[in-house]
């Protein structure tokens, strides 16, 4: 409650931040003229401490004072009584990589849902997908791998990871963006889409590219172990790659190698083994259990990861606040069908014998561990959730737009054939670039009970895992993930306190990135701030109508610049490219 213990206003002193100590201004200087003061709001500072009534003063890109009835004048004052003042949200899991390479007007359209829901910093390069580094002869392969996160008019002008960061910088990002270097991009650069273990020379190339990318500012390395080419990497390859990442000061984020009932526990053990053997800090991305049989394993995973942390593994986790997710439609096919990349997959679809083999396996294959010693399957999505829980997300052609948001049984009925043939024809028509929305992830449309232990656990950050490239139907989280948490799980159902929910969306994810001056409201922090109305906050985006901005986010400040005012864009692009270890 306002003014209660634990919410002590802080007027001066030290705040440890990115790159060292920030010495706050002495009390006498508080009478200088501030650039902006937010007057009379309830501050939820991002640490989990109780909220308190305070003014918040800004100069340039920093918060310079926090306290009740701050003395001094300001060039501009805003009355925020009855509102919450909180840090901007820090999204550890985005796939907006290529959106940040677009011109300003396109960014405002495609990244607008990020900013309008309160995200001021996000991390791209997740799940082993990413656009850099690039080796020219393998550029077409990399473009196909990243097809489902690629908007129109991307120029692909960079080669190194550092050049990719510089490209985003030159485009003036709408919000702050940091990046992981994707194992998929590293592997394609070193060896194309070969499914084999790397040779000694290919390992050397991969390790050099990882080192160079971390030196350029990558926060770490990401793996997508259910997608090509990451699904072809054996545990030994992961250990070697993570050893290189650890040497460069980065961490490793994992989309685990299967979340269905038959492989979920073994896949979690693999992440822990890699962390233990490599000495690398590891991060379990969007923890999930796929299909009803796997939902019962959630508590066992939570317990095993808690044990691993007690044993000394530096482990962090995140979770999305939904029981459905978005990914590429390629994920429903057997791994052997994806060897060589999308073009090779499309050729196999044209071969009647290979297509029949795919159909038989999709209908009956049971994954085993490790997959390279069995049938190769990591997770059989159709077997885990059924055709009716898999929906078409985006397509490129206007002819197939009626298929968007149809589940695969409905698609089959539209086409008068069975679901496998219907989706495979669609994939052929769309050149393999189709996304899917999968329901049955840690719950279903009727229940989120399996999700709640993950959502409420204090060690797990909350993320969106959503993006909008302007085609088809994006996941609603691209526009409303964080307001969903605050509106549904805090205000309506009271499953989380406001302070704890905001901590899980601000200082907790910022700490994983070493961003000690973001994700908090305190003197010396960067002025990434939100003014929100707790009575109005809610997600308005839905699967049927996803591109709808939320209610209740009144103002958004990015590095001290007002980017959203009274719920509308100001046109300002005040974001920065965040680099590991830099003060930014």
Backbone torsions as a table, in degrees:
resi	resn	phi	psi	omega
1	UNK	NA	157.9	-178.6
2	UNK	-57.9	134.4	173.6
3	UNK	78.6	-0.4	-177.8
4	UNK	-78.3	164.9	178.8
5	UNK	-58.0	145.8	-177.0
6	UNK	97.0	-17.3	178.7
7	UNK	-111.7	36.2	-175.9
8	UNK	-59.3	123.8	175.4
9	UNK	-62.1	142.3	-179.0
10	UNK	-115.9	118.3	-176.3
11	UNK	-101.5	-28.4	-179.8
12	UNK	-159.3	174.2	-180.0
13	UNK	125.3	-156.7	-177.2
14	UNK	-108.4	143.8	170.5
15	UNK	-130.2	117.3	179.4
16	UNK	-73.0	133.7	-175.2
17	UNK	-139.2	-176.2	177.9
18	UNK	-56.3	126.0	176.5
19	UNK	84.3	2.8	175.8
20	UNK	136.9	-148.1	-175.6
21	UNK	-100.5	136.8	171.6
22	UNK	-105.2	126.2	179.1
23	UNK	-93.1	112.3	-178.5
24	UNK	-67.9	162.0	-175.9
25	UNK	-68.8	146.8	175.8
26	UNK	-67.5	157.9	-173.6
27	UNK	-54.5	-37.5	-177.0
28	UNK	-62.1	-30.5	-176.9
29	UNK	-75.6	-8.6	179.4
30	UNK	-68.3	-9.4	178.2
31	UNK	-91.0	4.2	175.6
32	UNK	-73.6	175.3	-179.0
33	UNK	-87.5	118.5	177.7
34	UNK	-82.0	160.1	172.5
35	UNK	-72.3	-41.0	-176.3
36	UNK	-153.6	140.4	170.6
37	UNK	-127.6	127.5	170.5
38	UNK	-90.6	114.2	-170.3
39	UNK	-101.2	127.8	163.4
40	UNK	80.2	15.1	179.1
41	UNK	-84.2	167.6	171.2
42	UNK	-90.1	117.2	-177.0
43	UNK	-88.2	122.5	167.7
44	UNK	-108.0	105.1	-161.6
45	UNK	-83.0	-1.1	177.4
46	UNK	93.4	-10.2	-177.8
47	UNK	-90.3	-10.2	-173.3
48	UNK	95.8	-6.9	177.7
49	UNK	-68.4	156.3	178.7
50	UNK	-58.9	147.7	178.5
51	UNK	-64.3	157.8	178.8
52	UNK	-149.9	151.5	176.8
53	UNK	-75.6	130.2	-179.2
54	UNK	-165.8	158.7	166.3
55	UNK	-92.0	153.1	177.2
56	UNK	-128.3	120.4	-176.8
57	UNK	-105.8	138.9	-178.5
58	UNK	-121.1	142.0	166.7
59	UNK	-134.3	126.6	-177.0
60	UNK	53.6	-120.3	-175.1
61	UNK	-101.3	11.7	-173.1
62	UNK	-122.6	155.7	164.9
63	UNK	-83.8	125.7	-176.4
64	UNK	-112.8	-13.9	177.1
65	UNK	-159.4	143.2	175.7
66	UNK	-137.6	120.4	-179.9
67	UNK	175.8	168.9	-178.3
68	UNK	-74.8	135.8	173.9
69	UNK	46.6	57.2	-177.8
70	UNK	-57.4	132.6	176.1
71	UNK	-73.3	167.1	175.8
72	UNK	100.4	173.1	-177.7
73	UNK	-109.0	166.9	177.6
74	UNK	-141.4	146.8	175.7
75	UNK	-64.6	-25.7	177.8
76	UNK	-150.0	136.7	175.8
77	UNK	-126.4	143.1	176.7
78	UNK	-123.6	129.0	175.7
79	UNK	-82.6	111.2	-178.5
80	UNK	-116.7	27.2	175.8
81	UNK	-59.6	139.4	-177.7
82	UNK	81.4	3.5	179.9
83	UNK	-117.7	160.0	174.1
84	UNK	-95.7	132.0	171.0
85	UNK	-106.0	120.6	-173.7
86	UNK	-138.3	163.5	173.0
87	UNK	-66.0	152.6	170.6
88	UNK	-63.1	149.2	-177.1
89	UNK	-74.0	144.1	-179.4
90	UNK	-114.4	108.3	-175.4
91	UNK	-95.9	109.9	-178.8
92	UNK	-74.9	-10.6	-172.5
93	UNK	-139.1	96.5	177.8
94	UNK	-131.3	160.6	173.0
95	UNK	-125.2	37.0	-178.4
96	UNK	-88.2	12.4	-171.8
97	UNK	-39.6	-57.2	-171.8
98	UNK	-80.0	-15.7	176.0
99	UNK	-65.6	-31.6	-179.3
100	UNK	-74.9	-6.8	176.3
101	UNK	-93.3	0.5	-176.9
102	UNK	-88.5	160.4	174.8
103	UNK	-61.3	165.6	-172.6
104	UNK	-56.5	-45.5	-176.4
105	UNK	-62.4	-41.4	178.6
106	UNK	-68.0	-37.0	176.5
107	UNK	-60.0	-43.2	-177.5
108	UNK	-63.1	-33.0	178.3
109	UNK	-73.7	-49.6	-170.1
110	UNK	-89.1	-24.6	176.0
111	UNK	-102.8	-1.7	-177.5
112	UNK	-58.8	-36.6	178.6
113	UNK	-65.5	-27.0	176.7
114	UNK	-67.9	-52.7	-176.2
115	UNK	-66.9	-42.6	-175.6
116	UNK	-68.9	-17.9	174.7
117	UNK	-94.1	3.4	172.9
118	UNK	102.5	5.5	177.7
119	UNK	-78.1	123.7	177.2
120	UNK	-112.6	-14.8	176.1
121	UNK	-143.4	138.9	176.9
122	UNK	-144.4	157.7	-178.8
123	UNK	-111.2	124.3	178.1
124	UNK	-107.9	179.0	-179.4
125	UNK	84.6	23.5	-175.3
126	UNK	-85.7	164.8	173.1
127	UNK	60.5	26.3	179.6
128	UNK	76.0	1.4	177.5
129	UNK	-98.2	135.6	177.7
130	UNK	-179.9	155.2	-172.5
131	UNK	-95.5	8.7	-178.6
132	UNK	-153.3	150.3	2.3
133	UNK	-76.4	163.6	-177.2
134	UNK	-121.2	130.3	167.8
135	UNK	-104.4	122.2	-170.5
136	UNK	-49.7	-42.2	-176.6
137	UNK	-68.5	-19.5	179.0
138	UNK	-105.7	8.4	-178.9
139	UNK	-57.6	-45.1	178.8
140	UNK	-58.6	-37.2	176.8
141	UNK	-63.6	-46.0	-178.1
142	UNK	-64.9	-37.9	177.8
143	UNK	-63.4	-39.3	177.6
144	UNK	-67.7	-41.8	178.3
145	UNK	-57.1	-40.9	-176.7
146	UNK	-94.0	12.8	-173.6
147	UNK	-55.7	-39.3	-173.4
148	UNK	-78.9	-4.4	173.9
149	UNK	-116.9	16.3	-174.4
150	UNK	-106.8	119.2	175.1
151	UNK	-80.2	179.8	175.4
152	UNK	-70.0	153.5	167.6
153	UNK	69.6	29.7	172.6
154	UNK	-81.6	133.6	-172.9
155	UNK	-91.4	-20.8	179.4
156	UNK	50.7	52.9	-174.9
157	UNK	-90.6	-9.1	-175.5
158	UNK	-93.9	164.4	173.1
159	UNK	-125.3	-55.5	-179.3
160	UNK	-84.1	165.8	176.2
161	UNK	-64.3	-40.0	177.8
162	UNK	-60.9	-38.1	177.7
163	UNK	-67.0	-34.9	175.7
164	UNK	-62.8	-45.2	177.2
165	UNK	-60.8	-41.2	179.9
166	UNK	-66.0	-34.4	176.5
167	UNK	-63.1	-45.4	177.3
168	UNK	-61.3	-40.7	-179.6
169	UNK	-61.7	-44.7	-178.3
170	UNK	-64.7	-26.5	179.7
171	UNK	-82.6	-1.4	178.8
172	UNK	58.4	84.2	-175.0
173	UNK	-63.0	144.6	179.7
174	UNK	-67.0	-34.0	176.4
175	UNK	-139.7	174.0	-179.0
176	UNK	-69.4	141.9	-179.2
177	UNK	-142.0	130.5	169.8
178	UNK	-117.9	168.4	-174.1
179	UNK	-142.3	144.2	163.9
180	UNK	-92.0	151.1	170.2
181	UNK	-88.4	132.4	-172.7
182	UNK	-85.6	129.7	175.1
183	UNK	-57.3	-35.4	178.2
184	UNK	-59.6	-43.3	178.9
185	UNK	-67.7	-40.4	178.6
186	UNK	-62.0	-44.9	-177.4
187	UNK	-67.6	-42.2	178.0
188	UNK	-61.7	-42.0	179.7
189	UNK	-62.3	-36.7	-175.8
190	UNK	-83.9	-33.5	-169.6
191	UNK	-150.0	16.7	-180.0
192	UNK	64.9	-140.8	-178.3
193	UNK	-107.6	24.8	177.8
194	UNK	-62.0	138.4	179.3
195	UNK	-84.5	-3.1	-173.6
196	UNK	-77.6	161.7	168.6
197	UNK	-61.5	147.0	179.4
198	UNK	-63.6	148.1	170.3
199	UNK	-76.1	172.4	178.2
200	UNK	-58.4	-41.3	179.9
201	UNK	-68.0	-39.4	178.4
202	UNK	-66.3	-36.9	173.4
203	UNK	-60.1	-43.0	-179.1
204	UNK	-62.1	-40.5	178.4
205	UNK	-64.4	-45.6	-179.4
206	UNK	-61.3	-45.4	-178.8
207	UNK	-64.3	-38.4	178.2
208	UNK	-65.1	-43.3	-179.8
209	UNK	-65.6	-36.9	176.1
210	UNK	-64.0	-47.6	179.4
211	UNK	-59.7	-45.8	-178.1
212	UNK	-63.6	-39.5	-178.7
213	UNK	-68.1	-40.9	177.2
214	UNK	-65.8	-39.6	178.0
215	UNK	-63.9	-29.7	179.6
216	UNK	-79.5	-12.5	176.5
217	UNK	127.3	2.9	175.5
218	UNK	-61.4	140.6	178.8
219	UNK	-79.0	-16.7	-179.4
220	UNK	168.1	-154.0	-171.3
221	UNK	-129.7	140.4	178.2
222	UNK	-120.2	151.0	179.6
223	UNK	-127.2	138.3	171.1
224	UNK	-118.6	92.1	-167.0
225	UNK	-86.5	5.5	170.1
226	UNK	-110.7	1.2	-176.9
227	UNK	-116.3	150.4	171.3
228	UNK	-74.9	141.6	3.1
229	UNK	-90.6	-2.9	-175.7
230	UNK	-60.7	-31.6	-178.4
231	UNK	-66.5	-16.6	178.8
232	UNK	-84.6	-10.5	-176.8
233	UNK	-80.8	127.1	176.1
234	UNK	-85.0	168.9	-175.3
235	UNK	-56.0	-39.1	-178.7
236	UNK	-60.3	-38.4	177.4
237	UNK	-64.9	-39.8	178.0
238	UNK	-62.3	-42.8	-179.8
239	UNK	-61.3	-45.4	-178.9
240	UNK	-65.4	-42.4	179.0
241	UNK	-64.1	-41.2	-179.3
242	UNK	-71.5	-30.2	174.4
243	UNK	-61.8	-41.8	176.7
244	UNK	-65.7	-39.8	179.0
245	UNK	-64.7	-42.2	179.3
246	UNK	-63.3	-39.7	179.6
247	UNK	-62.6	-29.1	178.7
248	UNK	-90.9	3.4	177.3
249	UNK	86.7	12.5	-178.3
250	UNK	-100.8	173.6	174.1
251	UNK	-114.3	172.3	-178.8
252	UNK	-122.7	127.0	179.5
253	UNK	-107.0	133.7	-172.9
254	UNK	-120.4	122.8	155.0
255	UNK	-82.9	110.0	-166.7
256	UNK	-64.0	162.2	-174.5
257	UNK	-83.2	60.0	176.8
258	UNK	112.4	130.2	-179.6
259	UNK	-122.9	12.0	175.8
260	UNK	-82.8	173.1	-172.6
261	UNK	-60.8	-34.5	-172.5
262	UNK	-79.9	-21.2	-175.7
263	UNK	-127.5	-3.9	-172.2
264	UNK	-57.2	-51.0	-175.7
265	UNK	-66.7	-40.6	178.1
266	UNK	-65.3	-36.2	-179.9
267	UNK	-66.7	-37.8	175.7
268	UNK	-65.6	-42.3	178.0
269	UNK	-60.0	-34.8	178.9
270	UNK	-63.3	-43.1	177.5
271	UNK	-58.8	-45.7	-178.7
272	UNK	-65.6	-39.8	177.8
273	UNK	-61.9	-43.1	180.0
274	UNK	-63.3	-42.6	177.4
275	UNK	-62.1	-42.5	-178.9
276	UNK	-66.7	-45.7	-175.3
277	UNK	-75.1	-33.4	-176.0
278	UNK	-91.0	-20.4	-173.5
279	UNK	75.6	10.5	-177.8
280	UNK	-88.6	141.8	169.5
281	UNK	-65.4	136.2	-176.1
282	UNK	-123.0	149.4	-178.0
283	UNK	-130.8	127.9	179.5
284	UNK	-93.8	107.5	-175.3
285	UNK	-79.0	144.1	176.9
286	UNK	29.5	66.3	178.3
287	UNK	-51.4	134.4	-175.6
288	UNK	-158.2	159.2	172.0
289	UNK	-126.6	124.5	-170.1
290	UNK	-101.2	113.5	177.8
291	UNK	92.9	151.6	-175.2
292	UNK	-55.2	-36.3	-179.3
293	UNK	-65.9	-28.1	-178.7
294	UNK	-86.6	-18.7	-176.8
295	UNK	-58.7	-33.8	-176.9
296	UNK	-70.4	-9.1	-177.7
297	UNK	-91.1	-4.7	-173.8
298	UNK	-57.2	-49.0	-176.9
299	UNK	-65.0	-34.3	178.1
300	UNK	-66.1	-39.5	177.6
301	UNK	-64.8	-44.6	178.7
302	UNK	-58.7	-44.9	180.0
303	UNK	-65.1	-40.4	-179.5
304	UNK	-67.1	-39.2	180.0
305	UNK	-71.0	-34.3	174.6
306	UNK	-63.4	-40.7	177.2
307	UNK	-62.1	-42.9	-179.8
308	UNK	-62.4	-39.0	177.8
309	UNK	-64.6	-40.1	177.4
310	UNK	-64.0	-29.8	179.7
311	UNK	-80.9	-1.1	173.2
312	UNK	104.6	2.1	176.4
313	UNK	-76.2	129.6	177.4
314	UNK	-80.1	98.9	-171.1
315	UNK	-127.3	133.9	172.6
316	UNK	-130.9	165.0	-174.2
317	UNK	-145.8	159.5	169.9
318	UNK	-143.2	167.8	-176.2
319	UNK	-149.9	148.0	175.6
320	UNK	-96.2	149.2	-175.2
321	UNK	-88.7	41.8	-178.7
322	UNK	-138.8	161.1	173.2
323	UNK	-105.8	20.3	172.0
324	UNK	-144.4	151.9	-175.5
325	UNK	-135.1	166.6	177.9
326	UNK	-116.0	137.6	175.0
327	UNK	-158.8	-176.4	178.6
328	UNK	-76.2	144.6	177.9
329	UNK	-67.5	-17.8	176.5
330	UNK	-56.9	-24.9	-174.2
331	UNK	-67.1	-10.2	179.0
332	UNK	-86.4	-8.8	-173.3
333	UNK	-96.2	156.7	179.3
334	UNK	-65.7	148.0	-177.1
335	UNK	-55.4	-39.9	-178.3
336	UNK	-61.2	-29.0	-179.2
337	UNK	-69.8	-18.5	-175.8
338	UNK	-101.3	-1.8	179.6
339	UNK	-61.1	135.8	179.9
340	UNK	89.2	-6.8	176.4
341	UNK	100.7	-176.0	-172.5
342	UNK	-63.6	-41.8	-178.4
343	UNK	-62.9	-40.2	177.7
344	UNK	-65.4	-39.3	176.6
345	UNK	-59.9	-44.8	-178.6
346	UNK	-64.3	-35.5	175.9
347	UNK	-65.2	-39.6	179.2
348	UNK	-65.3	-35.4	178.3
349	UNK	-61.5	-27.5	-179.7
350	UNK	-79.9	-15.3	-178.9
351	UNK	-87.5	114.9	-175.4
352	UNK	-56.7	-38.8	-178.2
353	UNK	-69.7	-43.8	179.8
354	UNK	-68.4	-38.0	177.4
355	UNK	-63.7	-41.0	177.8
356	UNK	-64.0	-38.1	177.6
357	UNK	-64.4	-43.8	176.9
358	UNK	-57.6	-46.6	-177.4
359	UNK	-60.5	-43.6	-179.9
360	UNK	-63.3	-43.1	-177.5
361	UNK	-70.7	-41.9	178.3
362	UNK	-58.4	-34.9	-178.5
363	UNK	-78.8	-21.2	-170.8
364	UNK	-139.8	-15.1	-172.2
365	UNK	-65.6	134.4	175.7
366	UNK	-108.9	119.3	-179.2
367	UNK	-61.4	149.4	176.2
368	UNK	-131.9	167.8	-176.8
369	UNK	-124.4	137.2	-10.8
370	UNK	-74.8	151.1	-173.0
371	UNK	-63.3	-29.6	-178.2
372	UNK	-74.5	-8.6	175.2
373	UNK	-104.1	-4.4	-179.7
374	UNK	-117.9	-130.8	-177.1
375	UNK	-88.9	3.6	177.8
376	UNK	88.8	-15.6	-177.0
377	UNK	-72.6	135.6	175.4
378	UNK	-98.8	-45.9	177.8
379	UNK	-156.6	128.9	178.0
380	UNK	-98.8	95.7	-173.4
381	UNK	-59.9	-41.0	-178.4
382	UNK	-63.8	-41.5	178.7
383	UNK	-65.6	-36.2	-176.3
384	UNK	-74.8	-41.9	-171.8
385	UNK	-118.1	-17.3	-179.5
386	UNK	88.2	156.2	-179.2
387	UNK	-60.4	-33.1	-173.2
388	UNK	-73.5	-16.1	178.9
389	UNK	-95.7	0.9	179.0
390	UNK	-107.4	120.2	-177.3
391	UNK	-114.7	149.7	174.7
392	UNK	-72.9	129.8	178.2
393	UNK	-93.8	-94.0	178.7
394	UNK	-110.4	151.5	172.6
395	UNK	-132.5	161.1	-179.2
396	UNK	-91.4	-33.2	-172.5
397	UNK	-87.4	145.4	176.7
398	UNK	-68.2	-30.1	-178.7
399	UNK	-61.4	-30.7	-176.7
400	UNK	-99.9	7.4	-179.8
401	UNK	-61.8	-29.7	174.8
402	UNK	-60.7	-17.5	179.6
403	UNK	-78.5	-18.1	-174.8
404	UNK	-61.6	132.2	-179.2
405	UNK	68.3	12.9	168.2
406	UNK	-87.0	137.0	173.0
407	UNK	-76.1	167.6	-169.8
408	UNK	-71.5	-22.1	170.9
409	UNK	-69.9	-40.2	177.9
410	UNK	-67.3	-39.5	176.4
411	UNK	-60.0	-41.6	178.8
412	UNK	-61.9	-41.9	179.2
413	UNK	-65.0	-38.7	177.7
414	UNK	-59.8	-36.9	-173.7
415	UNK	-98.4	-8.2	177.8
416	UNK	72.3	26.8	178.9
417	UNK	-138.1	177.2	-177.8
418	UNK	-77.3	164.5	-173.8
419	UNK	-59.1	-40.9	-179.5
420	UNK	-62.1	-46.5	-179.1
421	UNK	-65.1	-37.4	-178.8
422	UNK	-65.3	-47.8	-178.1
423	UNK	-71.4	-32.7	179.5
424	UNK	-70.2	-37.9	173.7
425	UNK	-62.9	-42.0	178.2
426	UNK	-60.8	-44.1	178.6
427	UNK	-60.3	-41.6	178.9
428	UNK	-64.5	-42.6	-179.2
429	UNK	-66.3	-30.2	-176.3
430	UNK	-99.5	10.1	179.2
431	UNK	65.4	25.4	178.1
432	UNK	81.6	0.9	-177.1
433	UNK	-103.8	87.2	178.3
434	UNK	-138.9	137.2	173.2
435	UNK	-102.3	164.8	177.1
436	UNK	-131.9	147.8	166.9
437	UNK	-105.3	121.6	-176.0
438	UNK	-109.5	123.3	174.4
439	UNK	-95.2	166.3	-178.5
440	UNK	90.8	23.6	-178.1
441	UNK	-100.2	108.9	-176.8
442	UNK	52.4	40.9	-178.2
443	UNK	135.6	-168.2	-176.3
444	UNK	-152.5	-174.7	-178.7
445	UNK	-59.9	-28.5	-177.8
446	UNK	-92.8	-14.1	-176.9
447	UNK	-153.5	140.3	171.5
448	UNK	-118.2	19.1	-177.8
449	UNK	-58.3	-40.7	177.3
450	UNK	-64.7	-25.3	-179.5
451	UNK	-76.0	-31.6	-168.8
452	UNK	-60.1	-40.2	177.5
453	UNK	-60.3	-32.6	176.9
454	UNK	-75.4	-45.9	-175.8
455	UNK	-61.4	-37.3	-174.4
456	UNK	-94.6	-7.7	-175.9
457	UNK	-66.9	132.7	-174.1
458	UNK	-64.8	-20.8	-178.6
459	UNK	-86.7	-4.3	-172.0
460	UNK	-108.3	119.1	175.0
461	UNK	-71.6	159.7	177.9
462	UNK	-106.9	134.0	-174.5
463	UNK	-134.6	169.2	-179.2
464	UNK	-97.2	-38.6	-172.9
465	UNK	46.3	48.5	-175.6
466	UNK	-142.9	154.4	-179.0
467	UNK	-159.0	163.0	178.9
468	UNK	-137.0	113.2	178.5
469	UNK	-99.4	10.2	174.6
470	UNK	87.8	9.6	-179.2
471	UNK	-127.2	144.5	173.4
472	UNK	61.0	-143.7	-174.2
473	UNK	-118.7	106.0	177.9
474	UNK	-73.3	166.2	172.3
475	UNK	-65.3	138.6	179.6
476	UNK	-56.7	-23.5	179.6
477	UNK	-62.3	-18.3	176.1
478	UNK	-64.4	-19.1	-178.5
479	UNK	-121.4	-17.0	-170.5
480	UNK	-146.0	14.7	-174.0
481	UNK	-58.6	-48.7	-174.5
482	UNK	-75.0	-42.2	171.0
483	UNK	-60.4	-29.6	175.6
484	UNK	-60.5	-46.1	179.4
485	UNK	-59.6	-49.5	-175.1
486	UNK	-70.4	-40.2	-178.0
487	UNK	-73.9	-47.2	-174.8
488	UNK	-86.5	-51.7	-170.7
489	UNK	-85.5	-21.3	177.7
490	UNK	-98.6	-62.9	-170.3
491	UNK	-75.1	-43.7	-174.7
492	UNK	-83.9	-54.3	-171.4
493	UNK	-96.1	-14.1	176.5
494	UNK	55.2	38.8	177.5
495	UNK	-81.0	-31.6	175.4
496	UNK	-124.0	147.6	169.9
497	UNK	-75.1	157.9	177.9
498	UNK	-60.6	-42.6	-178.4
499	UNK	-63.1	-42.3	-178.5
500	UNK	-71.1	-41.0	178.5
501	UNK	-60.5	-44.7	-179.2
502	UNK	-67.5	-37.4	175.5
503	UNK	-58.2	-42.0	-177.3
504	UNK	-71.4	-12.1	180.0
505	UNK	-111.2	2.2	-175.2
506	UNK	-134.6	-85.8	-172.8
507	UNK	-67.8	-32.1	-179.7
508	UNK	-64.8	-53.0	176.5
509	UNK	-66.5	-34.1	178.2
510	UNK	-61.9	-36.3	180.0
511	UNK	-64.5	-36.6	177.9
512	UNK	-59.2	-31.8	-178.4
513	UNK	-92.4	-2.0	-177.2
514	UNK	72.8	21.1	-178.9
515	UNK	-92.7	80.0	-174.4
516	UNK	-76.8	-13.4	177.9
517	UNK	-102.1	11.4	173.1
518	UNK	-127.0	158.1	179.4
519	UNK	82.5	10.7	179.0
520	UNK	-141.9	154.0	171.3
521	UNK	-106.6	100.8	177.7
522	UNK	-161.3	163.2	179.7
523	UNK	-59.2	133.6	178.2
524	UNK	93.2	-14.9	178.9
525	UNK	-76.2	155.2	172.3
526	UNK	-65.2	143.5	-173.5
527	UNK	-85.4	64.5	167.9
528	UNK	-94.5	105.2	-168.8
529	UNK	-137.0	153.2	173.9
530	UNK	-122.9	145.5	165.6
531	UNK	-117.5	115.3	-175.6
532	UNK	-129.4	153.9	179.9
533	UNK	-101.0	108.1	-175.6
534	UNK	-64.9	-21.8	-179.3
535	UNK	-80.7	-21.9	-175.8
536	UNK	-108.8	-10.3	-171.5
537	UNK	-64.5	126.4	176.8
538	UNK	-168.1	151.4	171.4
539	UNK	-77.3	136.4	176.2
540	UNK	-115.0	-12.6	179.3
541	UNK	-75.4	144.6	178.8
542	UNK	-135.7	170.1	175.7
543	UNK	-61.9	-37.1	-179.6
544	UNK	-73.7	-29.9	-177.2
545	UNK	-142.1	76.6	-169.3
546	UNK	-78.6	-24.9	-172.4
547	UNK	-90.3	60.2	179.9
548	UNK	-126.8	127.3	-179.1
549	UNK	-71.9	153.2	-178.2
550	UNK	-77.1	168.5	169.2
551	UNK	-95.5	152.6	167.1
552	UNK	96.4	-7.6	174.4
553	UNK	-95.2	98.2	-172.9
554	UNK	-79.9	-44.3	-176.0
555	UNK	-140.7	144.5	176.1
556	UNK	-133.0	126.5	176.6
557	UNK	-112.6	131.7	176.8
558	UNK	-119.3	115.0	-177.2
559	UNK	51.9	42.9	175.6
560	UNK	83.0	-6.7	-179.1
561	UNK	-101.3	132.8	-178.8
562	UNK	-76.3	113.1	-178.4
563	UNK	-98.2	-26.9	173.9
564	UNK	-130.3	126.8	179.9
565	UNK	-128.4	125.4	-178.4
566	UNK	51.2	40.6	174.9
567	UNK	79.2	8.0	-178.6
568	UNK	-126.1	151.5	176.5
569	UNK	-63.6	142.9	172.8
570	UNK	-95.3	-13.7	-176.9
571	UNK	92.0	-2.4	-178.6
572	UNK	-79.1	138.9	172.6
573	UNK	-115.3	92.5	-173.7
574	UNK	-110.6	8.2	-179.8
575	UNK	-71.0	163.8	178.8
576	UNK	-132.3	154.3	170.5
577	UNK	-82.4	119.7	-178.9
578	UNK	-90.2	132.2	178.9
579	UNK	-120.4	141.5	-178.8
580	UNK	-55.0	129.9	175.4
581	UNK	82.2	-5.6	-178.1
582	UNK	-96.0	155.7	172.6
583	UNK	-87.5	106.8	-174.4
584	UNK	-151.1	NA	NA
